[in-house]
């Protein structure tokens, strides 16, 4: 299995920002134009771009949808989108605008019949976002932590047709403390499906540690703060992972 690096663009108030451990009160603005950032990642060789509507995640419905659709139409690489997506109309709207993959998070745990329906209808155009705190799934923009174990939910959703999971360790997100490689690899092995790592990537060594599990199903990593703080460049990351592959 190949290993994909997903540069992340988190959108709040129409700007490109990063949060620390998902805390909306700890925000850093990195750019006024998410579209220009997306174009830059595409120009530097990204094969995918990861977009998050932070306002949407908090409000429970897309808040930056038109901007996200504009990005999807304007760059030559596929984008995946998450944040506040709770119904089929929102999913269809994104897909019709050119979004390649829609991420469903809160709805996956709060409305399993809906999740089963969209997985059966849209297949690999749907990814399941598992945002976790101490192994338990969090919902509603990470503001609520449930008593549901990520692995248990993932196995159930595989039965419904889920083929791609995005695993975010909230405690590590935006901290540059390294990804939770053990839990990510365990989830990939437990489900037998594709797992994209999110949260904590701080160095090229972190990416190499994750990509070492590509054969087990760890299919990529979402990278945000490390790129924005220039811990390494996207070109360096693509080169190193390419060398490993």
KOLGUMAR-695975 format. One record per residue (C-alpha): residue in one letter; x, y, z. Coordinates in nm, 3 decimals, always signed. Example, Ala and Ser with C-alpha at 12.3 -4.5 7.8 and 13.67 -1.06 7.14 Angstrom:
BEGIN
+---------+---------+---------+---------+
: residuo :      px :      py :      pz :
+---------+---------+---------+---------+
:       a :  +1.230 :  -0.450 :  +0.780 :
:       s :  +1.367 :  -0.106 :  +0.714 :
+---------+---------+---------+---------+
//
This chain:
BEGIN
+---------+---------+---------+---------+
: residuo :      px :      py :      pz :
+---------+---------+---------+---------+
:       x :  +0.000 :  +0.000 :  +0.000 :
:       x :  +0.126 :  +0.347 :  -0.085 :
:       x :  +0.165 :  +0.617 :  +0.181 :
:       x :  +0.013 :  +0.960 :  +0.113 :
:       x :  +0.102 :  +1.288 :  +0.283 :
:       x :  -0.201 :  +1.514 :  +0.325 :
:       x :  -0.116 :  +1.882 :  +0.391 :
:       x :  -0.388 :  +2.014 :  +0.620 :
:       x :  -0.581 :  +2.338 :  +0.587 :
:       x :  -0.800 :  +2.410 :  +0.888 :
:       x :  -1.048 :  +2.688 :  +0.813 :
:       x :  -1.202 :  +2.916 :  +1.072 :
:       x :  -1.360 :  +3.249 :  +0.992 :
:       x :  -1.246 :  +3.209 :  +0.632 :
:       x :  -0.879 :  +3.192 :  +0.733 :
:       x :  -0.619 :  +2.916 :  +0.753 :
:       x :  -0.556 :  +2.844 :  +1.123 :
:       x :  -0.427 :  +2.577 :  +1.359 :
:       x :  -0.565 :  +2.489 :  +1.701 :
:       x :  -0.372 :  +2.344 :  +1.994 :
:       x :  -0.528 :  +2.011 :  +2.102 :
:       x :  -0.853 :  +2.114 :  +1.936 :
:       x :  -0.895 :  +2.412 :  +2.170 :
:       x :  -1.079 :  +2.690 :  +1.987 :
:       x :  -0.933 :  +2.940 :  +2.237 :
:       x :  -0.578 :  +2.846 :  +2.133 :
:       x :  -0.572 :  +2.945 :  +1.769 :
:       x :  -0.290 :  +3.057 :  +1.544 :
:       x :  -0.372 :  +3.220 :  +1.210 :
:       x :  -0.126 :  +3.117 :  +0.938 :
:       x :  -0.284 :  +3.270 :  +0.629 :
:       x :  -0.576 :  +3.490 :  +0.529 :
:       x :  -0.643 :  +3.288 :  +0.213 :
:       x :  -0.690 :  +2.909 :  +0.244 :
:       x :  -0.722 :  +2.898 :  -0.136 :
:       x :  -0.373 :  +3.037 :  -0.183 :
:       x :  -0.239 :  +2.788 :  +0.071 :
:       x :  -0.408 :  +2.502 :  -0.116 :
:       x :  -0.256 :  +2.620 :  -0.443 :
:       x :  +0.085 :  +2.630 :  -0.279 :
:       x :  +0.058 :  +2.272 :  -0.152 :
:       x :  -0.051 :  +2.154 :  -0.496 :
:       x :  +0.238 :  +2.336 :  -0.662 :
:       x :  +0.480 :  +2.173 :  -0.419 :
:       x :  +0.369 :  +1.826 :  -0.519 :
:       x :  +0.086 :  +1.727 :  -0.286 :
:       x :  -0.123 :  +1.443 :  -0.426 :
:       x :  -0.411 :  +1.526 :  -0.186 :
:       x :  -0.514 :  +1.821 :  +0.031 :
:       x :  -0.701 :  +1.781 :  +0.360 :
:       x :  -0.957 :  +2.052 :  +0.446 :
:       x :  -1.138 :  +2.100 :  +0.776 :
:       x :  -1.425 :  +2.339 :  +0.839 :
:       x :  -1.358 :  +2.417 :  +1.207 :
:       x :  -1.657 :  +2.648 :  +1.234 :
:       x :  -1.871 :  +2.375 :  +1.084 :
:       x :  -1.741 :  +2.113 :  +1.327 :
:       x :  -1.833 :  +2.334 :  +1.621 :
:       x :  -2.171 :  +2.449 :  +1.485 :
:       x :  -2.282 :  +2.111 :  +1.353 :
:       x :  -2.327 :  +2.227 :  +0.995 :
:       x :  -2.086 :  +2.348 :  +0.724 :
:       x :  -1.994 :  +2.714 :  +0.769 :
:       x :  -1.719 :  +2.755 :  +0.508 :
:       x :  -1.868 :  +2.533 :  +0.240 :
:       x :  -1.851 :  +2.782 :  -0.046 :
:       x :  -1.483 :  +2.850 :  +0.018 :
:       x :  -1.412 :  +2.479 :  +0.037 :
:       x :  -1.597 :  +2.415 :  -0.290 :
:       x :  -1.399 :  +2.693 :  -0.453 :
:       x :  -1.075 :  +2.528 :  -0.341 :
:       x :  -1.191 :  +2.191 :  -0.476 :
:       x :  -1.266 :  +2.349 :  -0.813 :
:       x :  -0.948 :  +2.554 :  -0.826 :
:       x :  -0.663 :  +2.311 :  -0.757 :
:       x :  -0.553 :  +2.017 :  -0.973 :
:       x :  -0.534 :  +1.760 :  -0.692 :
:       x :  -0.815 :  +1.585 :  -0.501 :
:       x :  -0.933 :  +1.719 :  -0.167 :
:       x :  -1.097 :  +1.553 :  +0.129 :
:       x :  -1.324 :  +1.757 :  +0.356 :
:       x :  -1.452 :  +1.728 :  +0.710 :
:       x :  -1.630 :  +1.947 :  +0.962 :
:       x :  -1.999 :  +1.961 :  +1.050 :
:       x :  -2.118 :  +1.721 :  +0.780 :
:       x :  -2.432 :  +1.560 :  +0.917 :
:       x :  -2.668 :  +1.489 :  +0.625 :
:       x :  -2.670 :  +1.354 :  +0.271 :
:       x :  -2.751 :  +1.690 :  +0.113 :
:       x :  -2.424 :  +1.831 :  +0.248 :
:       x :  -2.232 :  +1.527 :  +0.125 :
:       x :  -2.385 :  +1.545 :  -0.221 :
:       x :  -2.317 :  +1.919 :  -0.241 :
:       x :  -1.948 :  +1.870 :  -0.172 :
:       x :  -1.914 :  +1.577 :  -0.412 :
:       x :  -2.095 :  +1.763 :  -0.689 :
:       x :  -1.854 :  +2.055 :  -0.641 :
:       x :  -1.555 :  +1.831 :  -0.700 :
:       x :  -1.459 :  +1.719 :  -0.350 :
:       x :  -1.313 :  +1.369 :  -0.382 :
:       x :  -1.378 :  +1.241 :  -0.030 :
:       x :  -1.610 :  +1.356 :  +0.247 :
:       x :  -1.525 :  +1.287 :  +0.611 :
:       x :  -1.808 :  +1.197 :  +0.848 :
:       x :  -1.726 :  +1.213 :  +1.217 :
:       x :  -1.997 :  +1.298 :  +1.470 :
:       x :  -2.273 :  +1.147 :  +1.257 :
:       x :  -2.085 :  +0.816 :  +1.242 :
:       x :  -2.134 :  +0.766 :  +1.614 :
:       x :  -2.460 :  +0.952 :  +1.673 :
:       x :  -2.650 :  +0.820 :  +1.370 :
:       x :  -2.532 :  +0.478 :  +1.258 :
:       x :  -2.831 :  +0.410 :  +1.027 :
:       x :  -2.742 :  +0.728 :  +0.835 :
:       x :  -2.378 :  +0.623 :  +0.823 :
:       x :  -2.468 :  +0.279 :  +0.691 :
:       x :  -2.683 :  +0.441 :  +0.422 :
:       x :  -2.416 :  +0.680 :  +0.295 :
:       x :  -2.143 :  +0.415 :  +0.302 :
:       x :  -2.357 :  +0.189 :  +0.088 :
:       x :  -2.443 :  +0.474 :  -0.151 :
:       x :  -2.111 :  +0.658 :  -0.183 :
:       x :  -1.856 :  +0.390 :  -0.097 :
:       x :  -1.496 :  +0.507 :  -0.105 :
:       x :  -1.602 :  +0.871 :  -0.135 :
:       x :  -1.675 :  +0.857 :  +0.240 :
:       x :  -1.410 :  +0.848 :  +0.511 :
:       x :  -1.490 :  +0.798 :  +0.879 :
:       x :  -1.324 :  +1.046 :  +1.111 :
:       x :  -1.236 :  +0.891 :  +1.447 :
:       x :  -1.132 :  +1.177 :  +1.673 :
:       x :  -1.014 :  +1.019 :  +1.996 :
:       x :  -0.923 :  +1.121 :  +2.347 :
:       x :  -0.758 :  +0.839 :  +2.546 :
:       x :  -0.889 :  +0.587 :  +2.296 :
:       x :  -1.249 :  +0.709 :  +2.325 :
:       x :  -1.430 :  +0.879 :  +2.037 :
:       x :  -1.499 :  +1.253 :  +2.069 :
:       x :  -1.772 :  +1.433 :  +1.875 :
:       x :  -1.906 :  +1.781 :  +1.797 :
:       x :  -1.578 :  +1.950 :  +1.716 :
:       x :  -1.401 :  +1.752 :  +1.990 :
:       x :  -1.615 :  +1.922 :  +2.253 :
:       x :  -1.783 :  +1.600 :  +2.371 :
:       x :  -1.604 :  +1.275 :  +2.463 :
:       x :  -1.813 :  +0.957 :  +2.445 :
:       x :  -1.768 :  +0.618 :  +2.611 :
:       x :  -1.727 :  +0.447 :  +2.272 :
:       x :  -1.393 :  +0.286 :  +2.191 :
:       x :  -1.255 :  +0.380 :  +1.851 :
:       x :  -1.167 :  +0.022 :  +1.755 :
:       x :  -1.513 :  -0.108 :  +1.846 :
:       x :  -1.687 :  +0.160 :  +1.640 :
:       x :  -1.450 :  +0.109 :  +1.347 :
:       x :  -1.510 :  -0.267 :  +1.334 :
:       x :  -1.886 :  -0.209 :  +1.332 :
:       x :  -1.860 :  +0.046 :  +1.053 :
:       x :  -1.646 :  -0.189 :  +0.843 :
:       x :  -1.948 :  -0.419 :  +0.837 :
:       x :  -2.144 :  -0.131 :  +0.685 :
:       x :  -1.885 :  -0.075 :  +0.414 :
:       x :  -1.633 :  +0.169 :  +0.563 :
:       x :  -1.297 :  +0.144 :  +0.389 :
:       x :  -1.110 :  +0.454 :  +0.506 :
:       x :  -1.064 :  +0.587 :  +0.859 :
:       x :  -0.892 :  +0.904 :  +0.974 :
:       x :  -0.760 :  +0.860 :  +1.326 :
:       x :  -0.690 :  +1.178 :  +1.522 :
:       x :  -0.534 :  +1.167 :  +1.867 :
:       x :  -0.671 :  +1.493 :  +2.009 :
:       x :  -0.410 :  +1.512 :  +2.286 :
:       x :  -0.139 :  +1.528 :  +2.022 :
:       x :  -0.307 :  +1.746 :  +1.761 :
:       x :  -0.121 :  +2.071 :  +1.703 :
:       x :  +0.140 :  +1.982 :  +1.967 :
:       x :  +0.428 :  +1.853 :  +1.751 :
:       x :  +0.477 :  +1.571 :  +2.005 :
:       x :  +0.468 :  +1.284 :  +1.758 :
:       x :  +0.179 :  +1.066 :  +1.637 :
:       x :  +0.036 :  +0.775 :  +1.832 :
:       x :  +0.190 :  +0.517 :  +1.598 :
:       x :  +0.099 :  +0.219 :  +1.813 :
:       x :  -0.275 :  +0.292 :  +1.828 :
:       x :  -0.289 :  +0.389 :  +1.461 :
:       x :  -0.123 :  +0.065 :  +1.351 :
:       x :  -0.342 :  -0.137 :  +1.585 :
:       x :  -0.655 :  +0.017 :  +1.437 :
:       x :  -0.537 :  -0.066 :  +1.085 :
:       x :  -0.470 :  -0.426 :  +1.180 :
:       x :  -0.799 :  -0.458 :  +1.370 :
:       x :  -1.011 :  -0.330 :  +1.082 :
:       x :  -0.810 :  -0.454 :  +0.787 :
:       x :  -0.883 :  -0.119 :  +0.623 :
:       x :  -0.703 :  +0.202 :  +0.533 :
:       x :  -0.616 :  +0.429 :  +0.827 :
:       x :  -0.487 :  +0.783 :  +0.780 :
:       x :  -0.299 :  +0.923 :  +1.079 :
:       x :  -0.372 :  +1.271 :  +1.208 :
:       x :  -0.225 :  +1.466 :  +1.498 :
:       x :  +0.122 :  +1.526 :  +1.633 :
:       x :  +0.347 :  +1.480 :  +1.329 :
:       x :  +0.655 :  +1.687 :  +1.408 :
:       x :  +0.938 :  +1.547 :  +1.199 :
:       x :  +1.031 :  +1.341 :  +0.897 :
:       x :  +1.111 :  +1.058 :  +1.137 :
:       x :  +0.746 :  +1.058 :  +1.248 :
:       x :  +0.638 :  +1.013 :  +0.887 :
:       x :  +0.889 :  +0.735 :  +0.838 :
:       x :  +0.763 :  +0.560 :  +1.154 :
:       x :  +0.407 :  +0.574 :  +1.024 :
:       x :  +0.495 :  +0.472 :  +0.669 :
:       x :  +0.674 :  +0.166 :  +0.809 :
:       x :  +0.323 :  +0.032 :  +0.878 :
:       x :  +0.190 :  +0.096 :  +0.527 :
:       x :  +0.170 :  -0.275 :  +0.453 :
:       x :  -0.057 :  -0.314 :  +0.758 :
:       x :  -0.296 :  -0.047 :  +0.632 :
:       x :  -0.155 :  +0.284 :  +0.760 :
:       x :  -0.207 :  +0.460 :  +0.429 :
:       x :  -0.109 :  +0.818 :  +0.500 :
:       x :  -0.061 :  +1.106 :  +0.740 :
:       x :  -0.224 :  +1.447 :  +0.770 :
:       x :  +0.038 :  +1.710 :  +0.841 :
:       x :  -0.043 :  +2.059 :  +0.960 :
:       x :  +0.157 :  +2.255 :  +1.214 :
:       x :  +0.490 :  +2.098 :  +1.120 :
:       x :  +0.455 :  +2.238 :  +0.769 :
:       x :  +0.334 :  +2.579 :  +0.882 :
:       x :  +0.617 :  +2.619 :  +1.134 :
:       x :  +0.864 :  +2.489 :  +0.872 :
:       x :  +0.984 :  +2.196 :  +1.081 :
:       x :  +1.025 :  +2.043 :  +0.735 :
:       x :  +0.896 :  +2.122 :  +0.388 :
:       x :  +0.643 :  +1.927 :  +0.190 :
:       x :  +0.905 :  +1.860 :  -0.076 :
:       x :  +1.139 :  +1.715 :  +0.186 :
:       x :  +0.863 :  +1.494 :  +0.318 :
:       x :  +0.764 :  +1.367 :  -0.025 :
:       x :  +1.125 :  +1.298 :  -0.107 :
:       x :  +1.198 :  +1.103 :  +0.211 :
:       x :  +0.882 :  +0.896 :  +0.200 :
:       x :  +0.941 :  +0.831 :  -0.168 :
:       x :  +1.291 :  +0.708 :  -0.089 :
:       x :  +1.151 :  +0.473 :  +0.173 :
:       x :  +0.887 :  +0.342 :  -0.067 :
+---------+---------+---------+---------+
//
